[in-house]
Structure formats: structure tokens, C-alpha cells
Amino acid sequence: MEKALNELKVEVIVRPLHPWRKLLTVVPRYLDLWHIRKFARQRNISLIHCCDLWMSGYMLRLARSLNIPSILHVRIPVSPRDIRKFHCDSATRIIAISKRIADNLILAGISQDKVWQIDDGVDTEFFSPEKSRKNILREQYSLDGQMLVGVVRIDGFKRQLDFLKASREVLKQRGNSVLFFVIGEVHSQSYLNKMKNYIHEAGMENQVILTDRRNDMPEVISSLDILVSLSGGSVMFEAMAAGKTVISAGFTPKKYSYHIQDGKTGFLIESREPADLAEAIKKLIDSPHLRDEIGNNARQWALKELTHTKMAQKTQQLYSRMLPVYCEPVQR
């Protein structure tokens, strides 16, 4: 991403930041803030956009000290307590990545005029059915013929233990005809240990593969037959763009699901029960025609509704609406 922006002559400065709310980072975070403020003044920054709720403290203090508008991206449902904790209402505008989150923000006390819904997008050229002509997972792990079902990231919030419980139910009936992948970076070592213990106790060491962090996600996703998501996220859109069947389970109610249309562009299960997820996986394993149909529909939907250019255009429209109204010269 940084290389691509540099090729477009867009200046990119990468600066790791200390967590804002941790007691032990009081001094380092204010040093970070000083450096960012200095950078913003040198570049005459007119607007600050924060894409991480946990870093909103930096955004709010910069916006206040520089007298510029701010945008906070909210990607998960928040409670009224979260609204107060992160001072969300102090942002000039808030971007919600779905109708569910937009409604959630309003119900939590944010003014409706302040909330803008801009769905996440995906690079449909980067994630595409043609991205990988070879199946990188089959090649790397010397696999032949098995169905490949995957979930991304190792984090208790992502509910991978429920994925493993569903996998166990599937394996009872499908045996060695299917393999399960837990793909990506470990965000909780203790949760990883729980997963490993479960895999061992269930005797699934030969049917579940933990891949750790990957730097070739377009190829990895293209290698799966089914992607499971138990917590939403842009990985669903990446899989849709790659023409893969996505199962969204126990996270988004059907009334709020715009992109995953049950039985058309994916499978949507409201239940959080692993047994219900297992039934959906078995149905798709047994229905190659259905997988192909849903995958094709998902790809077409992504091309129409989920492109990163569409997301960028909507964000740019918000910037354009804000800057003439709020922008004032930065105080040097």
C-alpha cells in the first residue's frame, strides 16, 4: 500500500503509536502526540481522519489544538459507555461501516446528523478469482482433493473456538474429505493455547492447520473453498471478490445484512451455535454447484457494491462537504 501511494506521489509517513488509554504509556503517548502535531503544522493539515477507535485520543487532541475538523471511523458496535469512554461525540463526523453500526451509534446517543455510513471496500483486482492460478495451500501442505474451509485471525473476539467446535462436528461425518485452516496473525497467545488444547483433545491435529501470519492473503483466500466469518470484517468482502462462498455466522442479523444475502451472495446464520455452523458447512461441501453459484454471485456483487474506489469516492465526498465549512488556517 505504501509503495503504491508513493508511486502516485502521495506522501506517506509511518509512525507507530503507543496505546492512548494505558497508564504506562502516559509519557510516550504525549511524545507521539507532539511529533504528530509538529508534522501536521508543517504540512498545514486541514482535516484528521482516525481509522481506529482505540487511537481516537490522538485525533481529538490534534483536532482541538489545531482547530481542524475530525472524522472517526467506527467498525464495531459500541455501547453508550464506549461512547463516553472514547469521547466519540467530540468528533466532527463519524463514519460507520454498516447500517447496523450506524443505527447502534445513534441509539447510543450520537446525533444522526453526525453519522455517515460508508461501507468498507476491497480492491477487486487484488482479490479476484484469477489472482492465483495455482492453489497455494494445496501446494504448500501437499494436499490433494480435500475441501478447504478457513477462518482468519486468532483472537477470542473472533470466536475461533466456535469454528473448531463446528469443524469437529463436520469431521464426524466427512472425515478426511475436508481440512480446516485458521489463518493469520496471533493476537492472543492464551487464546491460541486454548485452541491448541481443544484440537489435541478432539484428535484433530491432522485435520486443522494453523498457518500463522501470511503475506499472501489474496492467494490464500483464492485457495479456500469456503471462508467462515464469526465476527464480520472486510475479509468477507475479500473472499466475495475472489468468488468464494462466505458463511457469516452468529454476528449480523439478517435485517442488517446488505452484502451477505443468504443463499444468494453467501450464507448467513443468525445462530451462534457451532452445530448450526456445522450444518451450513456440510451443505456447501455436498453442493459444488451451489458453491459455484454463490461464489459467482458474490464476485458480481463485489464488483458492483464493494469496490475500494466506491468507498474512496464516498469518503472524498464527506471530506469535500466538511472542509469548506470547518476548515480554518492552522495556527502556527
HUQUI-V400021 format. One record per helix or strand of 2 or more residues. SS is the DSSP state (H for helix, E for strand). FROM is the first residue (numbers start at 1). TO is the last residue. If there is no record, write none. Layout:
BEGIN
ss=SS from=FROM to=TO
ss=SS from=FROM to=TO
END
This chain:
BEGIN
ss=H from=2 to=7
ss=H from=23 to=42
ss=E from=47 to=50
ss=H from=53 to=66
ss=E from=69 to=74
ss=H from=80 to=85
ss=H from=88 to=90
ss=E from=93 to=96
ss=H from=99 to=107
ss=H from=112 to=114
ss=E from=115 to=117
ss=H from=136 to=140
ss=E from=147 to=154
ss=H from=156 to=158
ss=H from=160 to=177
ss=E from=178 to=186
ss=H from=189 to=201
ss=E from=208 to=212
ss=H from=217 to=223
ss=E from=226 to=229
ss=H from=235 to=241
ss=E from=245 to=249
ss=H from=254 to=256
ss=E from=266 to=269
ss=H from=274 to=285
ss=H from=288 to=305
ss=H from=308 to=326
END
